[in-house]
Amino acid sequence: MSSAAFGSALTRARRFSFSWAEVAPSTDVREQAIRLLRVHRLRAADAVHLAATIIASDFQASSLVFVTLDKNQAAAADKEELQVVS
């Protein structure tokens, strides 16, 4: 990635950062990630990302949109009934 493309991506990320919710690591996120690892083909970091989304949605998965470019993560998110954008 060129430095111009990186700068552009960073600018977009900063602009969008005001609209996302960050979920700090917690026991709930960890337990949810472990569950997700048991039932889906996910890498650990992907399970944490998905678990944080589920926790942030207060277990109302359809209330949030989940964005990913990873096929396994998208499939797991879909099975968890999240709205998936990939």
RAHUKA-V856717 format. One line per field, one symbol per residue. phi: phi as a letter, one per 30 degrees, with the letter a starting at -180 (. if undefined). psi: psi as a letter, one per 30 degrees, with the letter a starting at -180 (. if undefined). Layout:
phi->???
psi->???
This chain:
phi->.dddddddddddddddddcccccdeaddddddddedddcbdbdeddddeddddddddhiceddbcccacdddddddddddiddccb
psi->kleeeeeeeeeeeeefffflkkjlkleeeeeeeeeeeeflilleeeeeeeeeeeeeghgiefflkkklgkeeeeeeeefggljkk.
